[in-house]
Amino acid sequence: MRAVLVSISVLALLPRWEYLAEVKILAEVKILAEVKLLAEMKILAGVKLLAEMKILAGVKLLAEVKILAEVKLLAEMKILAGVKLLAEVKILAEVKILAGVELLAEVKILAGVKLLAEVKILAEVKLLLPSSGADRELYITVFYTHVYECGSHIWKSKGEAQEAAKKESIDYLKLLEGELEDKLFYGAKSLGYVDVVLVPFTCWFYTYEIDGNFSIENECPKLIALVKRCIENESVSKVLPDRHKVYDFVGDLKKKYGVEFW
């Protein structure tokens, strides 16, 4: 009887065990699905991570490429700057050389101009001088030994001594006038040596004439005409002392030392 009851109980429990088995199977299926899902998610995460790593690697590679490009550009710019600097240095060197050449040319030109000027001056001086040494000595003797000394005796003395000095002075001035002949100047058509030496003496003529009471122009008209032509030249007239100031100067000397010196 007990055995029968056990069998009945077992039989009564069979649907329940079948249900539990199905539940267990469903649970295992769910677990497997979740595991599979997790695995897929892990795989996807790995794939995503790999993709991100690949992207990062690509970005890093692009950055490195960009850096290399910039480095290369800087290197090229540095090379270009160096080339430009070398070109500028070369240009400066060429400019310096040209400046040196130009300076040498200017120095050479200036030296040439100076040489020409000196040659011109020498030529003009040569034209001023009388043709012979004897003539030069004659004129120097006449001017300094006779014209000046005789003229100074006129204002330093009086009476017979003054008359003698006046006559001697006129004689030497006439000697000079005779050498002029028909020329405009002693240097022919332009100022010569004798003209240059004579004209400074003429600023004393006024004093000689006032103190000696005579006229040099009346005695030597051609000589005075020559003096007037020389004075028309501005380079001559602007350096000559005023004849009235010379006369005043002689007057001061007379007052200081007395009229008669001889």
Secondary structure as GFF3:
##gff-version 3
##sequence-region A 1 262
A	DSSP	alpha_helix	2	128	.	.	.	ID=ss1
A	DSSP	alpha_helix	133	140	.	.	.	ID=ss2
A	DSSP	pi_helix	141	148	.	.	.	ID=ss3
A	DSSP	alpha_helix	149	156	.	.	.	ID=ss4
A	DSSP	alpha_helix	160	180	.	.	.	ID=ss5
A	DSSP	alpha_helix	193	201	.	.	.	ID=ss6
A	DSSP	three_ten_helix	202	204	.	.	.	ID=ss7
A	DSSP	alpha_helix	205	212	.	.	.	ID=ss8
A	DSSP	alpha_helix	216	219	.	.	.	ID=ss9
A	DSSP	alpha_helix	221	231	.	.	.	ID=ss10
A	DSSP	alpha_helix	234	237	.	.	.	ID=ss11
A	DSSP	alpha_helix	243	257	.	.	.	ID=ss12
###
